[in-house]
Amino acid sequence: DDFKIWNAAATLKFHVLGNRLGKPEMFLAGDYANNSSVTLDQRGYSLSAGFVGGGWAGGAHPYTLHGTWRDVDADAVLATFADSDLGAGTSYKGFEVGANYRVSKNLLGLFQYFNFKGFPRKDERVHRLFLDLIWDF
């Protein structure tokens, strides 16, 4: 019941040329966690890449495209609660891809696909697909 987790994370952003796409930025992110209170199943890491761009002054509306690969051991935690939700529990590895597009200032379309091997030994294949339409009011 004793977790001693240390965590390192980094994000890099790059401006990409392309005014028609709303001056997009590319991002690369990495996250590593280690639970030093256990000897097995103690590491977790994540690598992400994607684009953010768009705007309201002509061209593409605001959007995001991203992909993430994760390998999280049973006693490691990245993003605290979010990883256990994503992997249907801890001890999983796999990837996710997603995109969203702001159709109007009050309407957002969202797509996410998850493909991972999960609990108990990272050998159970799981596929998830989420399609959302979010209306802000």
A tleap script that builds the chain and sets N, CA, C and O, in Angstrom:
source leaprc.protein.ff14SB
mol = sequence {
  NASP ASP PHE LYS ILE TRP ASN ALA ALA ALA
  THR LEU LYS PHE HIE VAL LEU GLY ASN ARG
  LEU GLY LYS PRO GLU MET PHE LEU ALA GLY
  ASP TYR ALA ASN ASN SER SER VAL THR LEU
  ASP GLN ARG GLY TYR SER LEU SER ALA GLY
  PHE VAL GLY GLY GLY TRP ALA GLY GLY ALA
  HIE PRO TYR THR LEU HIE GLY THR TRP ARG
  ASP VAL ASP ALA ASP ALA VAL LEU ALA THR
  PHE ALA ASP SER ASP LEU GLY ALA GLY THR
  SER TYR LYS GLY PHE GLU VAL GLY ALA ASN
  TYR ARG VAL SER LYS ASN LEU LEU GLY LEU
  PHE GLN TYR PHE ASN PHE LYS GLY PHE PRO
  ARG LYS ASP GLU ARG VAL HIE ARG LEU PHE
  LEU ASP LEU ILE TRP ASP CPHE
}
set mol.1.N position { 0.797 -1.199 0.000 }
set mol.1.CA position { 0.000 0.000 0.000 }
set mol.1.C position { 0.845 1.272 0.000 }
set mol.1.O position { 0.315 2.374 0.141 }
set mol.2.N position { 2.155 1.118 -0.158 }
set mol.2.CA position { 3.054 2.272 -0.112 }
set mol.2.C position { 3.614 2.526 -1.509 }
set mol.2.O position { 4.385 1.720 -2.029 }
set mol.3.N position { 3.228 3.639 -2.111 }
set mol.3.CA position { 3.692 3.980 -3.445 }
set mol.3.C position { 4.662 5.149 -3.371 }
set mol.3.O position { 4.314 6.224 -2.882 }
set mol.4.N position { 5.875 4.937 -3.857 }
set mol.4.CA position { 6.877 6.000 -3.964 }
set mol.4.C position { 7.155 6.188 -5.451 }
set mol.4.O position { 8.039 5.545 -6.017 }
set mol.5.N position { 6.403 7.062 -6.059 }
set mol.5.CA position { 6.471 7.242 -7.510 }
set mol.5.C position { 7.225 8.518 -7.835 }
set mol.5.O position { 6.930 9.584 -7.296 }
set mol.6.N position { 8.196 8.397 -8.718 }
set mol.6.CA position { 8.831 9.583 -9.267 }
set mol.6.C position { 8.511 9.626 -10.747 }
set mol.6.O position { 8.359 8.593 -11.400 }
set mol.7.N position { 8.412 10.830 -11.258 }
set mol.7.CA position { 7.877 11.035 -12.589 }
set mol.7.C position { 8.692 12.087 -13.332 }
set mol.7.O position { 9.076 13.103 -12.751 }
set mol.8.N position { 8.956 11.848 -14.614 }
set mol.8.CA position { 9.619 12.826 -15.471 }
set mol.8.C position { 8.771 12.994 -16.734 }
set mol.8.O position { 8.317 12.013 -17.321 }
set mol.9.N position { 8.565 14.235 -17.138 }
set mol.9.CA position { 7.762 14.513 -18.325 }
set mol.9.C position { 8.367 15.680 -19.092 }
set mol.9.O position { 8.971 16.578 -18.505 }
set mol.10.N position { 8.197 15.658 -20.407 }
set mol.10.CA position { 8.703 16.745 -21.250 }
set mol.10.C position { 7.785 16.912 -22.452 }
set mol.10.O position { 7.199 15.950 -22.948 }
set mol.11.N position { 7.674 18.158 -22.908 }
set mol.11.CA position { 6.888 18.473 -24.095 }
set mol.11.C position { 7.658 19.461 -24.952 }
set mol.11.O position { 8.217 20.434 -24.444 }
set mol.12.N position { 7.683 19.209 -26.249 }
set mol.12.CA position { 8.303 20.116 -27.210 }
set mol.12.C position { 7.236 20.570 -28.197 }
set mol.12.O position { 6.394 19.778 -28.618 }
set mol.13.N position { 7.275 21.851 -28.564 }
set mol.13.CA position { 6.342 22.394 -29.550 }
set mol.13.C position { 7.131 23.016 -30.689 }
set mol.13.O position { 8.170 23.639 -30.474 }
set mol.14.N position { 6.625 22.841 -31.906 }
set mol.14.CA position { 7.259 23.386 -33.102 }
set mol.14.C position { 6.198 24.069 -33.947 }
set mol.14.O position { 5.121 23.510 -34.156 }
set mol.15.N position { 6.481 25.254 -34.429 }
set mol.15.CA position { 5.580 25.909 -35.368 }
set mol.15.C position { 5.794 25.301 -36.745 }
set mol.15.O position { 6.928 25.067 -37.161 }
set mol.16.N position { 4.694 25.048 -37.449 }
set mol.16.CA position { 4.734 24.450 -38.779 }
set mol.16.C position { 4.153 25.460 -39.750 }
set mol.16.O position { 3.138 26.091 -39.457 }
set mol.17.N position { 4.783 25.619 -40.901 }
set mol.17.CA position { 4.275 26.562 -41.898 }
set mol.17.C position { 2.987 26.035 -42.506 }
set mol.17.O position { 2.836 24.826 -42.687 }
set mol.18.N position { 2.081 26.905 -42.813 }
set mol.18.CA position { 0.831 26.510 -43.451 }
set mol.18.C position { -0.327 27.352 -42.966 }
set mol.18.O position { -1.034 26.955 -42.039 }
set mol.19.N position { -0.536 28.503 -43.571 }
set mol.19.CA position { -1.611 29.384 -43.140 }
set mol.19.C position { -2.998 28.820 -43.416 }
set mol.19.O position { -3.941 29.138 -42.692 }
set mol.20.N position { -3.143 27.993 -44.443 }
set mol.20.CA position { -4.460 27.418 -44.740 }
set mol.20.C position { -4.917 26.481 -43.636 }
set mol.20.O position { -6.117 26.268 -43.461 }
set mol.21.N position { -3.976 25.919 -42.889 }
set mol.21.CA position { -4.310 25.016 -41.780 }
set mol.21.C position { -4.366 25.747 -40.447 }
set mol.21.O position { -4.422 25.108 -39.397 }
set mol.22.N position { -4.351 27.056 -40.472 }
set mol.22.CA position { -4.470 27.827 -39.245 }
set mol.22.C position { -3.214 27.863 -38.409 }
set mol.22.O position { -3.280 27.741 -37.186 }
set mol.23.N position { -2.059 28.031 -39.050 }
set mol.23.CA position { -0.774 28.116 -38.352 }
set mol.23.C position { -0.589 26.976 -37.345 }
set mol.23.O position { -0.521 27.223 -36.141 }
set mol.24.N position { -0.509 25.736 -37.827 }
set mol.24.CA position { -0.442 24.603 -36.901 }
set mol.24.C position { 0.865 24.534 -36.122 }
set mol.24.O position { 1.911 25.000 -36.573 }
set mol.25.N position { 0.771 23.939 -34.942 }
set mol.25.CA position { 1.931 23.619 -34.120 }
set mol.25.C position { 1.997 22.102 -33.994 }
set mol.25.O position { 0.974 21.438 -33.827 }
set mol.26.N position { 3.197 21.568 -34.075 }
set mol.26.CA position { 3.409 20.149 -33.832 }
set mol.26.C position { 3.905 20.005 -32.402 }
set mol.26.O position { 4.683 20.833 -31.928 }
set mol.27.N position { 3.461 18.959 -31.710 }
set mol.27.CA position { 3.970 18.721 -30.364 }
set mol.27.C position { 4.463 17.283 -30.232 }
set mol.27.O position { 3.920 16.364 -30.845 }
set mol.28.N position { 5.487 17.113 -29.432 }
set mol.28.CA position { 6.028 15.816 -29.040 }
set mol.28.C position { 6.063 15.812 -27.521 }
set mol.28.O position { 6.512 16.781 -26.908 }
set mol.29.N position { 5.597 14.739 -26.911 }
set mol.29.CA position { 5.564 14.676 -25.449 }
set mol.29.C position { 5.992 13.289 -24.990 }
set mol.29.O position { 5.708 12.287 -25.646 }
set mol.30.N position { 6.669 13.248 -23.870 }
set mol.30.CA position { 7.075 11.994 -23.260 }
set mol.30.C position { 6.813 12.036 -21.767 }
set mol.30.O position { 6.894 13.094 -21.143 }
set mol.31.N position { 6.502 10.891 -21.200 }
set mol.31.CA position { 6.216 10.792 -19.766 }
set mol.31.C position { 6.758 9.454 -19.281 }
set mol.31.O position { 6.554 8.425 -19.925 }
set mol.32.N position { 7.450 9.469 -18.144 }
set mol.32.CA position { 8.015 8.256 -17.557 }
set mol.32.C position { 7.737 8.270 -16.060 }
set mol.32.O position { 7.931 9.286 -15.393 }
set mol.33.N position { 7.285 7.148 -15.545 }
set mol.33.CA position { 7.036 7.029 -14.104 }
set mol.33.C position { 7.664 5.746 -13.599 }
set mol.33.O position { 7.708 4.741 -14.308 }
set mol.34.N position { 8.154 5.788 -12.350 }
set mol.34.CA position { 8.748 4.617 -11.726 }
set mol.34.C position { 8.286 4.572 -10.272 }
set mol.34.O position { 8.439 5.541 -9.528 }
set mol.35.N position { 7.721 3.435 -9.882 }
set mol.35.CA position { 7.298 3.217 -8.504 }
set mol.35.C position { 8.423 2.460 -7.805 }
set mol.35.O position { 8.532 1.242 -7.943 }
set mol.36.N position { 9.253 3.172 -7.061 }
set mol.36.CA position { 10.428 2.559 -6.447 }
set mol.36.C position { 10.112 1.745 -5.196 }
set mol.36.O position { 11.027 1.185 -4.592 }
set mol.37.N position { 8.853 1.663 -4.792 }
set mol.37.CA position { 8.507 0.885 -3.615 }
set mol.37.C position { 8.258 -0.590 -3.927 }
set mol.37.O position { 8.050 -1.385 -3.011 }
set mol.38.N position { 8.278 -0.962 -5.204 }
set mol.38.CA position { 8.113 -2.367 -5.603 }
set mol.38.C position { 9.252 -2.770 -6.516 }
set mol.38.O position { 9.928 -1.910 -7.080 }
set mol.39.N position { 9.476 -4.071 -6.670 }
set mol.39.CA position { 10.586 -4.545 -7.508 }
set mol.39.C position { 10.126 -5.035 -8.873 }
set mol.39.O position { 10.939 -5.116 -9.793 }
set mol.40.N position { 8.849 -5.363 -9.032 }
set mol.40.CA position { 8.310 -5.814 -10.309 }
set mol.40.C position { 7.176 -4.886 -10.746 }
set mol.40.O position { 6.568 -4.201 -9.923 }
set mol.41.N position { 6.910 -4.874 -12.020 }
set mol.41.CA position { 5.786 -4.097 -12.566 }
set mol.41.C position { 5.784 -2.662 -12.073 }
set mol.41.O position { 4.760 -2.172 -11.597 }
set mol.42.N position { 6.909 -1.987 -12.181 }
set mol.42.CA position { 7.063 -0.668 -11.559 }
set mol.42.C position { 7.166 0.496 -12.533 }
set mol.42.O position { 7.189 1.642 -12.084 }
set mol.43.N position { 7.229 0.265 -13.843 }
set mol.43.CA position { 7.482 1.359 -14.787 }
set mol.43.C position { 6.284 1.633 -15.688 }
set mol.43.O position { 5.457 0.763 -15.962 }
set mol.44.N position { 6.233 2.869 -16.129 }
set mol.44.CA position { 5.249 3.252 -17.122 }
set mol.44.C position { 5.813 4.352 -17.977 }
set mol.44.O position { 6.469 5.260 -17.466 }
set mol.45.N position { 5.570 4.291 -19.284 }
set mol.45.CA position { 6.012 5.376 -20.138 }
set mol.45.C position { 5.038 5.598 -21.282 }
set mol.45.O position { 4.277 4.714 -21.675 }
set mol.46.N position { 5.096 6.815 -21.796 }
set mol.46.CA position { 4.163 7.265 -22.813 }
set mol.46.C position { 4.887 8.193 -23.778 }
set mol.46.O position { 5.684 9.032 -23.358 }
set mol.47.N position { 4.610 8.045 -25.066 }
set mol.47.CA position { 5.152 8.931 -26.106 }
set mol.47.C position { 3.991 9.414 -26.959 }
set mol.47.O position { 3.183 8.612 -27.427 }
set mol.48.N position { 3.907 10.728 -27.161 }
set mol.48.CA position { 2.805 11.312 -27.928 }
set mol.48.C position { 3.333 12.268 -28.986 }
set mol.48.O position { 4.390 12.879 -28.826 }
set mol.49.N position { 2.578 12.382 -30.067 }
set mol.49.CA position { 2.880 13.351 -31.124 }
set mol.49.C position { 1.553 13.826 -31.703 }
set mol.49.O position { 0.569 13.087 -31.721 }
set mol.50.N position { 1.541 15.066 -32.176 }
set mol.50.CA position { 0.316 15.557 -32.767 }
set mol.50.C position { 0.421 16.969 -33.302 }
set mol.50.O position { 1.483 17.590 -33.264 }
set mol.51.N position { -0.704 17.467 -33.804 }
set mol.51.CA position { -0.820 18.804 -34.363 }
set mol.51.C position { -1.994 19.523 -33.717 }
set mol.51.O position { -3.032 18.922 -33.442 }
set mol.52.N position { -1.816 20.803 -33.481 }
set mol.52.CA position { -2.883 21.682 -33.003 }
set mol.52.C position { -2.890 22.882 -33.931 }
set mol.52.O position { -1.833 23.441 -34.222 }
set mol.53.N position { -4.057 23.285 -34.397 }
set mol.53.CA position { -4.094 24.431 -35.297 }
set mol.53.C position { -5.501 24.955 -35.486 }
set mol.53.O position { -6.421 24.620 -34.740 }
set mol.54.N position { -5.639 25.778 -36.492 }
set mol.54.CA position { -6.932 26.355 -36.822 }
set mol.54.C position { -7.201 27.646 -36.089 }
set mol.54.O position { -6.418 28.089 -35.249 }
set mol.55.N position { -8.314 28.231 -36.424 }
set mol.55.CA position { -8.725 29.491 -35.812 }
set mol.55.C position { -10.037 29.936 -36.413 }
set mol.55.O position { -10.661 29.201 -37.178 }
set mol.56.N position { -10.450 31.128 -36.070 }
set mol.56.CA position { -11.734 31.635 -36.553 }
set mol.56.C position { -11.576 32.680 -37.648 }
set mol.56.O position { -12.580 33.153 -38.181 }
set mol.57.N position { -10.369 33.052 -37.997 }
set mol.57.CA position { -10.141 34.092 -39.008 }
set mol.57.C position { -9.911 33.461 -40.386 }
set mol.57.O position { -8.880 33.716 -41.009 }
set mol.58.N position { -10.831 32.660 -40.862 }
set mol.58.CA position { -10.708 32.029 -42.165 }
set mol.58.C position { -9.879 30.756 -42.097 }
set mol.58.O position { -9.162 30.526 -41.123 }
set mol.59.N position { -9.975 29.935 -43.125 }
set mol.59.CA position { -9.247 28.674 -43.144 }
set mol.59.C position { -9.896 27.642 -42.233 }
set mol.59.O position { -11.102 27.675 -41.992 }
set mol.60.N position { -9.085 26.741 -41.739 }
set mol.60.CA position { -9.587 25.665 -40.885 }
set mol.60.C position { -10.001 26.190 -39.508 }
set mol.60.O position { -9.350 27.068 -38.941 }
set mol.61.N position { -11.076 25.645 -38.993 }
set mol.61.CA position { -11.490 25.944 -37.621 }
set mol.61.C position { -10.531 25.237 -36.659 }
set mol.61.O position { -9.744 24.404 -37.108 }
set mol.62.N position { -10.564 25.532 -35.365 }
set mol.62.CA position { -9.640 24.883 -34.418 }
set mol.62.C position { -9.746 23.353 -34.455 }
set mol.62.O position { -10.843 22.796 -34.494 }
set mol.63.N position { -8.595 22.692 -34.443 }
set mol.63.CA position { -8.545 21.230 -34.509 }
set mol.63.C position { -7.316 20.703 -33.761 }
set mol.63.O position { -6.378 21.443 -33.466 }
set mol.64.N position { -7.354 19.428 -33.472 }
set mol.64.CA position { -6.229 18.712 -32.877 }
set mol.64.C position { -6.182 17.310 -33.467 }
set mol.64.O position { -7.217 16.662 -33.622 }
set mol.65.N position { -4.995 16.847 -33.794 }
set mol.65.CA position { -4.734 15.466 -34.212 }
set mol.65.C position { -3.638 14.936 -33.302 }
set mol.65.O position { -2.654 15.635 -33.058 }
set mol.66.N position { -3.784 13.718 -32.794 }
set mol.66.CA position { -2.737 13.196 -31.916 }
set mol.66.C position { -2.664 11.669 -31.955 }
set mol.66.O position { -3.618 10.987 -32.329 }
set mol.67.N position { -1.512 11.164 -31.562 }
set mol.67.CA position { -1.295 9.732 -31.384 }
set mol.67.C position { -0.433 9.526 -30.150 }
set mol.67.O position { 0.482 10.307 -29.888 }
set mol.68.N position { -0.723 8.476 -29.391 }
set mol.68.CA position { 0.019 8.186 -28.169 }
set mol.68.C position { 0.264 6.692 -28.066 }
set mol.68.O position { -0.625 5.887 -28.346 }
set mol.69.N position { 1.475 6.322 -27.662 }
set mol.69.CA position { 1.808 4.935 -27.359 }
set mol.69.C position { 2.181 4.851 -25.887 }
set mol.69.O position { 2.958 5.670 -25.396 }
set mol.70.N position { 1.633 3.865 -25.179 }
set mol.70.CA position { 1.895 3.715 -23.748 }
set mol.70.C position { 2.229 2.269 -23.406 }
set mol.70.O position { 1.754 1.332 -24.049 }
set mol.71.N position { 3.050 2.113 -22.388 }
set mol.71.CA position { 3.324 0.813 -21.772 }
set mol.71.C position { 3.358 1.065 -20.268 }
set mol.71.O position { 4.310 1.656 -19.758 }
set mol.72.N position { 2.327 0.621 -19.560 }
set mol.72.CA position { 2.177 0.918 -18.137 }
set mol.72.C position { 2.103 -0.399 -17.366 }
set mol.72.O position { 1.201 -1.205 -17.594 }
set mol.73.N position { 3.050 -0.616 -16.456 }
set mol.73.CA position { 3.055 -1.811 -15.621 }
set mol.73.C position { 1.982 -1.722 -14.536 }
set mol.73.O position { 1.410 -0.657 -14.306 }
set mol.74.N position { 1.717 -2.843 -13.877 }
set mol.74.CA position { 0.620 -2.931 -12.918 }
set mol.74.C position { 0.751 -1.969 -11.739 }
set mol.74.O position { -0.257 -1.453 -11.256 }
set mol.75.N position { 1.963 -1.722 -11.270 }
set mol.75.CA position { 2.137 -0.852 -10.103 }
set mol.75.C position { 2.727 0.509 -10.451 }
set mol.75.O position { 3.207 1.218 -9.567 }
set mol.76.N position { 2.697 0.875 -11.712 }
set mol.76.CA position { 3.136 2.212 -12.144 }
set mol.76.C position { 1.907 3.017 -12.529 }
set mol.76.O position { 0.868 2.456 -12.879 }
set mol.77.N position { 2.031 4.316 -12.462 }
set mol.77.CA position { 0.896 5.183 -12.776 }
set mol.77.C position { 1.390 6.370 -13.579 }
set mol.77.O position { 2.300 7.076 -13.147 }
set mol.78.N position { 0.804 6.597 -14.737 }
set mol.78.CA position { 0.982 7.825 -15.507 }
set mol.78.C position { -0.365 8.525 -15.485 }
set mol.78.O position { -1.400 7.881 -15.660 }
set mol.79.N position { -0.367 9.804 -15.277 }
set mol.79.CA position { -1.604 10.589 -15.286 }
set mol.79.C position { -2.621 10.073 -14.267 }
set mol.79.O position { -3.829 10.172 -14.486 }
set mol.80.N position { -2.152 9.545 -13.200 }
set mol.80.CA position { -2.907 9.056 -12.053 }
set mol.80.C position { -4.140 8.254 -12.442 }
set mol.80.O position { -4.028 7.055 -12.694 }
set mol.81.N position { -5.309 8.876 -12.499 }
set mol.81.CA position { -6.540 8.129 -12.714 }
set mol.81.C position { -6.817 7.856 -14.180 }
set mol.81.O position { -7.447 6.850 -14.507 }
set mol.82.N position { -6.367 8.715 -15.060 }
set mol.82.CA position { -6.704 8.586 -16.479 }
set mol.82.C position { -6.167 7.303 -17.082 }
set mol.82.O position { -6.834 6.709 -17.929 }
set mol.83.N position { -4.983 6.848 -16.678 }
set mol.83.CA position { -4.437 5.630 -17.258 }
set mol.83.C position { -5.236 4.397 -16.872 }
set mol.83.O position { -5.417 3.502 -17.697 }
set mol.84.N position { -5.714 4.330 -15.650 }
set mol.84.CA position { -6.497 3.157 -15.276 }
set mol.84.C position { -7.817 3.138 -16.043 }
set mol.84.O position { -8.333 2.064 -16.351 }
set mol.85.N position { -8.366 4.300 -16.352 }
set mol.85.CA position { -9.585 4.345 -17.160 }
set mol.85.C position { -9.297 3.931 -18.596 }
set mol.85.O position { -10.034 3.130 -19.169 }
set mol.86.N position { -8.233 4.468 -19.181 }
set mol.86.CA position { -7.889 4.166 -20.562 }
set mol.86.C position { -7.621 2.689 -20.753 }
set mol.86.O position { -8.126 2.091 -21.703 }
set mol.87.N position { -6.836 2.086 -19.868 }
set mol.87.CA position { -6.439 0.697 -20.033 }
set mol.87.C position { -7.384 -0.300 -19.401 }
set mol.87.O position { -7.060 -1.486 -19.339 }
set mol.88.N position { -8.546 0.136 -18.928 }
set mol.88.CA position { -9.500 -0.743 -18.237 }
set mol.88.C position { -8.801 -1.421 -17.067 }
set mol.88.O position { -9.026 -2.601 -16.798 }
set mol.89.N position { -7.961 -0.677 -16.382 }
set mol.89.CA position { -7.125 -1.170 -15.299 }
set mol.89.C position { -5.676 -0.886 -15.646 }
set mol.89.O position { -5.373 -0.469 -16.764 }
set mol.90.N position { -4.803 -1.104 -14.724 }
set mol.90.CA position { -3.388 -0.915 -15.027 }
set mol.90.C position { -2.844 -2.163 -15.699 }
set mol.90.O position { -3.582 -3.126 -15.905 }
set mol.91.N position { -1.594 -2.160 -16.036 }
set mol.91.CA position { -0.911 -3.252 -16.739 }
set mol.91.C position { -1.446 -3.388 -18.162 }
set mol.91.O position { -2.165 -4.336 -18.478 }
set mol.92.N position { -1.092 -2.441 -19.004 }
set mol.92.CA position { -1.490 -2.493 -20.402 }
set mol.92.C position { -0.421 -1.822 -21.259 }
set mol.92.O position { 0.409 -1.062 -20.761 }
set mol.93.N position { -0.458 -2.118 -22.555 }
set mol.93.CA position { 0.395 -1.434 -23.523 }
set mol.93.C position { -0.364 -1.343 -24.831 }
set mol.93.O position { -1.135 -2.232 -25.192 }
set mol.94.N position { -0.126 -0.246 -25.529 }
set mol.94.CA position { -0.797 -0.063 -26.802 }
set mol.94.C position { -0.835 1.395 -27.205 }
set mol.94.O position { -0.091 2.221 -26.676 }
set mol.95.N position { -1.715 1.703 -28.154 }
set mol.95.CA position { -1.737 3.060 -28.685 }
set mol.95.C position { -3.155 3.598 -28.773 }
set mol.95.O position { -4.140 2.863 -28.704 }
set mol.96.N position { -3.213 4.905 -28.927 }
set mol.96.CA position { -4.461 5.599 -29.188 }
set mol.96.C position { -4.203 6.641 -30.266 }
set mol.96.O position { -3.105 7.189 -30.354 }
set mol.97.N position { -5.199 6.912 -31.073 }
set mol.97.CA position { -5.158 8.011 -32.031 }
set mol.97.C position { -6.469 8.771 -31.880 }
set mol.97.O position { -7.506 8.195 -31.551 }
set mol.98.N position { -6.401 10.056 -32.125 }
set mol.98.CA position { -7.606 10.844 -31.979 }
set mol.98.C position { -7.549 12.141 -32.753 }
set mol.98.O position { -6.489 12.587 -33.190 }
set mol.99.N position { -8.706 12.726 -32.908 }
set mol.99.CA position { -8.818 14.009 -33.593 }
set mol.99.C position { -10.077 14.709 -33.099 }
set mol.99.O position { -11.062 14.070 -32.728 }
set mol.100.N position { -10.019 16.032 -33.103 }
set mol.100.CA position { -11.232 16.793 -32.857 }
set mol.100.C position { -11.232 18.001 -33.778 }
set mol.100.O position { -10.186 18.473 -34.222 }
set mol.101.N position { -12.426 18.482 -34.048 }
set mol.101.CA position { -12.592 19.629 -34.935 }
set mol.101.C position { -13.742 20.471 -34.408 }
set mol.101.O position { -14.830 19.955 -34.155 }
set mol.102.N position { -13.506 21.743 -34.245 }
set mol.102.CA position { -14.509 22.673 -33.749 }
set mol.102.C position { -15.322 23.136 -34.973 }
set mol.102.O position { -14.877 24.006 -35.722 }
set mol.103.N position { -16.505 22.553 -35.168 }
set mol.103.CA position { -17.372 22.874 -36.292 }
set mol.103.C position { -17.863 24.313 -36.191 }
set mol.103.O position { -17.892 25.042 -37.182 }
set mol.104.N position { -18.244 24.706 -34.995 }
set mol.104.CA position { -18.626 26.086 -34.709 }
set mol.104.C position { -18.126 26.385 -33.296 }
set mol.104.O position { -17.556 25.514 -32.639 }
set mol.105.N position { -18.336 27.604 -32.836 }
set mol.105.CA position { -17.850 27.949 -31.488 }
set mol.105.C position { -18.548 27.141 -30.397 }
set mol.105.O position { -18.045 27.054 -29.277 }
set mol.106.N position { -19.692 26.552 -30.707 }
set mol.106.CA position { -20.435 25.788 -29.711 }
set mol.106.C position { -20.511 24.289 -30.023 }
set mol.106.O position { -21.149 23.548 -29.275 }
set mol.107.N position { -19.886 23.829 -31.095 }
set mol.107.CA position { -20.029 22.436 -31.510 }
set mol.107.C position { -18.663 21.830 -31.844 }
set mol.107.O position { -17.932 22.350 -32.687 }
set mol.108.N position { -18.330 20.727 -31.173 }
set mol.108.CA position { -17.045 20.050 -31.340 }
set mol.108.C position { -17.288 18.594 -31.699 }
set mol.108.O position { -18.039 17.904 -31.010 }
set mol.109.N position { -16.659 18.116 -32.774 }
set mol.109.CA position { -16.680 16.705 -33.130 }
set mol.109.C position { -15.390 16.056 -32.655 }
set mol.109.O position { -14.320 16.651 -32.779 }
set mol.110.N position { -15.473 14.838 -32.110 }
set mol.110.CA position { -14.323 14.172 -31.512 }
set mol.110.C position { -14.309 12.702 -31.907 }
set mol.110.O position { -15.344 12.036 -31.880 }
set mol.111.N position { -13.128 12.195 -32.277 }
set mol.111.CA position { -12.923 10.791 -32.630 }
set mol.111.C position { -11.731 10.282 -31.837 }
set mol.111.O position { -10.700 10.954 -31.785 }
set mol.112.N position { -11.846 9.097 -31.212 }
set mol.112.CA position { -10.713 8.468 -30.551 }
set mol.112.C position { -10.785 6.964 -30.752 }
set mol.112.O position { -11.855 6.364 -30.646 }
set mol.113.N position { -9.626 6.353 -31.047 }
set mol.113.CA position { -9.525 4.904 -31.208 }
set mol.113.C position { -8.398 4.398 -30.320 }
set mol.113.O position { -7.298 4.952 -30.324 }
set mol.114.N position { -8.673 3.352 -29.563 }
set mol.114.CA position { -7.703 2.755 -28.652 }
set mol.114.C position { -7.481 1.303 -29.052 }
set mol.114.O position { -8.437 0.578 -29.329 }
set mol.115.N position { -6.231 0.884 -29.082 }
set mol.115.CA position { -5.858 -0.484 -29.395 }
set mol.115.C position { -4.761 -0.865 -28.415 }
set mol.115.O position { -3.637 -0.377 -28.528 }
set mol.116.N position { -5.070 -1.727 -27.456 }
set mol.116.CA position { -4.063 -2.084 -26.469 }
set mol.116.C position { -4.235 -3.510 -25.994 }
set mol.116.O position { -5.282 -4.130 -26.180 }
set mol.117.N position { -3.182 -4.013 -25.376 }
set mol.117.CA position { -3.204 -5.313 -24.718 }
set mol.117.C position { -3.235 -5.044 -23.224 }
set mol.117.O position { -2.398 -4.308 -22.701 }
set mol.118.N position { -4.213 -5.649 -22.531 }
set mol.118.CA position { -4.439 -5.277 -21.151 }
set mol.118.C position { -4.240 -6.369 -20.138 }
set mol.118.O position { -3.686 -7.435 -20.410 }
set mol.119.N position { -4.718 -6.052 -18.957 }
set mol.119.CA position { -4.604 -6.862 -17.756 }
set mol.119.C position { -5.054 -8.295 -18.016 }
set mol.119.O position { -5.995 -8.492 -18.785 }
set mol.120.N position { -4.429 -9.302 -17.414 }
set mol.120.CA position { -3.448 -9.214 -16.344 }
set mol.120.C position { -1.992 -9.251 -16.803 }
set mol.120.O position { -1.111 -8.814 -16.062 }
set mol.121.N position { -1.711 -9.770 -18.028 }
set mol.121.CA position { -0.306 -9.896 -18.448 }
set mol.121.C position { -0.017 -9.155 -19.751 }
set mol.121.O position { 0.886 -9.526 -20.501 }
set mol.122.N position { -0.784 -8.120 -20.004 }
set mol.122.CA position { -0.653 -7.361 -21.254 }
set mol.122.C position { -0.794 -8.280 -22.463 }
set mol.122.O position { -0.056 -8.158 -23.441 }
set mol.123.N position { -1.750 -9.198 -22.381 }
set mol.123.CA position { -1.948 -10.147 -23.475 }
set mol.123.C position { -3.398 -10.224 -23.958 }
set mol.123.O position { -3.696 -10.967 -24.894 }
set mol.124.N position { -4.283 -9.480 -23.345 }
set mol.124.CA position { -5.693 -9.463 -23.727 }
set mol.124.C position { -5.964 -8.260 -24.621 }
set mol.124.O position { -5.904 -7.122 -24.154 }
set mol.125.N position { -6.261 -8.490 -25.900 }
set mol.125.CA position { -6.446 -7.409 -26.870 }
set mol.125.C position { -7.773 -6.697 -26.645 }
set mol.125.O position { -8.817 -7.333 -26.505 }
set mol.126.N position { -7.718 -5.360 -26.612 }
set mol.126.CA position { -8.913 -4.535 -26.425 }
set mol.126.C position { -8.907 -3.434 -27.488 }
set mol.126.O position { -7.886 -2.790 -27.727 }
set mol.127.N position { -10.056 -3.234 -28.117 }
set mol.127.CA position { -10.247 -2.142 -29.074 }
set mol.127.C position { -11.401 -1.288 -28.570 }
set mol.127.O position { -12.436 -1.813 -28.158 }
set mol.128.N position { -11.225 0.019 -28.604 }
set mol.128.CA position { -12.292 0.943 -28.225 }
set mol.128.C position { -12.365 2.052 -29.260 }
set mol.128.O position { -11.340 2.530 -29.747 }
set mol.129.N position { -13.563 2.450 -29.587 }
set mol.129.CA position { -13.790 3.545 -30.527 }
set mol.129.C position { -14.808 4.490 -29.896 }
set mol.129.O position { -15.889 4.073 -29.479 }
set mol.130.N position { -14.443 5.772 -29.834 }
set mol.130.CA position { -15.331 6.786 -29.294 }
set mol.130.C position { -15.589 7.835 -30.364 }
set mol.130.O position { -14.652 8.366 -30.962 }
set mol.131.N position { -16.843 8.128 -30.599 }
set mol.131.CA position { -17.268 9.215 -31.474 }
set mol.131.C position { -18.159 10.115 -30.638 }
set mol.131.O position { -19.192 9.681 -30.128 }
set mol.132.N position { -17.760 11.354 -30.500 }
set mol.132.CA position { -18.519 12.281 -29.672 }
set mol.132.C position { -18.855 13.535 -30.444 }
set mol.132.O position { -18.105 13.978 -31.313 }
set mol.133.N position { -19.983 14.088 -30.112 }
set mol.133.CA position { -20.390 15.393 -30.593 }
set mol.133.C position { -20.724 16.206 -29.356 }
set mol.133.O position { -21.675 15.891 -28.641 }
set mol.134.N position { -19.947 17.252 -29.099 }
set mol.134.CA position { -20.070 18.022 -27.873 }
set mol.134.C position { -20.619 19.402 -28.201 }
set mol.134.O position { -20.088 20.114 -29.053 }
set mol.135.N position { -21.688 19.762 -27.513 }
set mol.135.CA position { -22.317 21.054 -27.696 }
set mol.135.C position { -22.112 21.859 -26.428 }
set mol.135.O position { -22.568 21.460 -25.357 }
set mol.136.N position { -21.429 22.992 -26.539 }
set mol.136.CA position { -21.227 23.921 -25.426 }
set mol.136.C position { -22.400 24.898 -25.408 }
set mol.136.O position { -22.793 25.418 -26.452 }
set mol.137.N position { -22.949 25.145 -24.247 }
set mol.137.CA position { -24.033 26.139 -24.162 }
set mol.137.C position { -23.863 26.997 -22.941 }
set mol.137.O position { -24.675 27.890 -22.696 }
savepdb mol mol.pdb
quit
